[in-house]
Amino acid sequence: MDPHLPAIPSAEALAAALNAAFAPTVLQVLDESAAHAGHAGANGLGYGTHFRVRIGGPAFAGRSRVVQHRLVYDALRPFIDAGLHALAIEIVNPAP
């Protein structure tokens, strides 16, 4: 694991990685792990496993949904490797 990443993924760390990768104009990262306690992939801590990302910006414009989601997954790969179990992604087109 990258020594610069937290041992357990956090919303703040995911947001920092997404900001660095895409400089998005819209970004919200929510840790929804507590709502998934007892579900597959939950770590028993109530945080760090299930996240929702709402993101938008020029990096996503004109790309298919599959490509947009792949970009996000690729940017967050180190977190997935560190225990991020579920990721809900919403790509938004901000108002001009």
C-alpha positions in Angstrom: 0.0 0.0 0.0 1.1 3.6 -0.7 2.6 5.0 2.5 1.0 8.4 1.7 -2.5 7.0 1.8 -4.5 6.4 5.0 -4.8 2.8 6.2 -8.5 3.1 5.9 -10.0 5.1 3.0 -11.7 8.4 4.0 -14.0 10.8 2.1 -11.3 13.5 2.4 -8.6 11.3 1.0 -10.8 10.2 -2.0 -11.8 13.9 -2.6 -8.1 14.9 -2.6 -7.2 12.2 -5.1 -10.1 13.1 -7.4 -9.3 16.8 -7.2 -5.7 16.1 -8.1 -6.7 13.8 -11.0 -9.4 15.9 -12.6 -9.7 19.4 -11.1 -13.5 18.9 -11.1 -16.0 21.8 -11.0 -18.4 19.6 -9.0 -17.2 17.2 -6.3 -19.0 15.5 -3.4 -17.7 12.4 -1.6 -19.8 10.8 1.0 -18.8 7.9 3.3 -22.0 5.8 3.5 -20.3 2.9 5.3 -22.4 3.2 8.4 -25.5 2.5 6.4 -24.0 -0.8 5.2 -23.0 -2.3 8.6 -23.2 -6.0 8.4 -23.3 -6.1 4.6 -20.6 -7.7 2.4 -17.4 -5.7 2.5 -18.2 -3.8 5.7 -15.2 -3.6 8.0 -17.1 -3.4 11.2 -15.9 0.2 11.9 -18.7 2.0 10.2 -16.5 3.9 7.9 -14.0 3.5 5.0 -15.7 0.9 2.8 -18.8 2.3 1.0 -18.7 5.7 -0.7 -20.8 7.8 -3.0 -19.0 10.2 -5.5 -20.7 13.0 -7.3 -18.3 14.5 -9.8 -18.3 16.7 -12.9 -16.0 18.8 -15.0 -14.2 19.1 -18.3 -12.4 15.7 -18.0 -15.7 13.9 -18.3 -17.3 16.0 -21.1 -18.1 14.1 -24.3 -17.2 10.7 -22.8 -19.4 7.7 -22.5 -20.7 6.7 -19.0 -18.5 3.6 -19.1 -15.4 5.7 -19.8 -16.4 8.3 -17.2 -16.8 5.7 -14.5 -13.5 4.0 -15.5 -11.7 7.3 -15.1 -13.0 7.5 -11.5 -12.2 3.9 -10.7 -8.7 4.3 -12.1 -8.1 7.4 -10.0 -9.3 5.6 -6.9 -7.5 2.3 -7.5 -5.1 2.7 -4.5 -8.2 3.1 -2.2 -9.9 0.1 -3.7 -6.7 -1.9 -3.0 -6.8 -0.6 0.6 -10.4 -1.7 1.4 -12.8 0.5 -0.5 -15.5 -2.0 -1.2 -18.4 -0.2 -2.9 -18.4 3.0 -4.9 -21.5 4.7 -6.3 -20.6 7.2 -9.0 -22.8 10.0 -10.4 -21.3 12.1 -13.2 -22.9 15.5 -13.4 -22.7 18.2 -16.0 -22.5 21.5 -14.1 -24.5 24.5 -15.3 -22.5 26.8 -17.6 
